[in-house]
Amino acid sequence: MTSLATRATPLIPPGWAGVATCALGEVQPSGPWRPPYHVLLLATAGHGAVEVDFEHHTCRPGTLLWIRPGQELRIGANGLSASVVTFDTRLAGDHWPERPETPGRWQLEGEDEDAVISEFAQLSVDCERHRSGPVAADLLRHQLAVLLLRIALLTPGPGPLGAEGRTFARFRRRLESGHPRSRRVEDYAEEMGCSVRTLTRASLAVTGRTAKQVVDDRVALEARRLLACTSMSVAEVGRHLGFPEPTNFGRFFHREVGVSPGQFRADMAANGRGGIPGQRRPAD
């Protein structure tokens, strides 16, 4: 059986209450990895680069990043100081809907920055002070919930979803779990009880890309994550994503990303030694 285990994680994972805190200076990231939990990173001093799903973020004091479970994460060891909160998926709550337009980066200023810094600091203090007990667990989870509510208020919501938005949201949820099994839009349309045309219309309305492009984007992203963050062979990555023949996977990957899977992995390894590169965008 193919192992999906990722490389060692450099951050402190959620603890007994489902939440943990640490300072970026306490860890030494060694390369790209995929945390299986949520990560909130608040830059407090210095400047540095953080890569999330192969997108380069230049961080300075007040930069806030939210890394979701399974996303590729690489932190450059280049003078950046930050406070970090990690927490279990079950504690994310329902105040942060998973929509394509949902941001994962903010540059905080003024009262927003002061409030978020205060929540980070108090959560860190209480995680250190309280190590057990149901009341302490409730306190830590409550403080996390307050922090997430403050972050949710940073970006006004898009309002109620229309019919196409709701259709696309359903499509995205099914694609998230189904992309290793099928790259056929027809399969998702059948599961949802609608037509391919309906999915394509919804995808174009929300993202500007067709349903087939949305599927291929998701598969290509997962392929890059696995090649960068695991020790799976190229053939194993292809089989995991539904490509029995390595040559078919290689052609798909080259079309979407612009290089072969082997070259992509080699580039990631070289960049891991030499710093975080700029973002490479997949071809349309």
NORTAKA-V711483 format. One record per run of one state. SS is the DSSP state (helix for helix, strand for strand, loop for the rest). FROM is the first residue (numbers start at 1). LEN is the number of residues. If there is no record, write none. Layout:
ss = {SS/SS}
from = {FROM/FROM}
len = {LEN/LEN}
This chain:
ss = {loop/strand/loop/strand/helix/loop/strand/loop/strand/loop/strand/loop/strand/loop/strand/loop/strand/loop/strand/loop/helix/loop/strand/loop/helix/loop/helix/loop/helix/loop/helix/loop/helix/loop/helix/strand/loop/helix/loop/helix/loop/helix/loop}
from = {1/6/7/19/24/27/33/35/38/46/47/53/55/61/63/68/72/76/81/88/89/92/105/108/110/130/134/153/163/179/185/193/196/208/211/230/231/234/241/246/258/261/275}
len = {5/1/12/5/3/6/2/3/8/1/6/2/6/2/5/4/4/5/7/1/3/13/3/2/20/4/19/10/16/6/8/3/12/3/19/1/3/7/5/12/3/14/10}
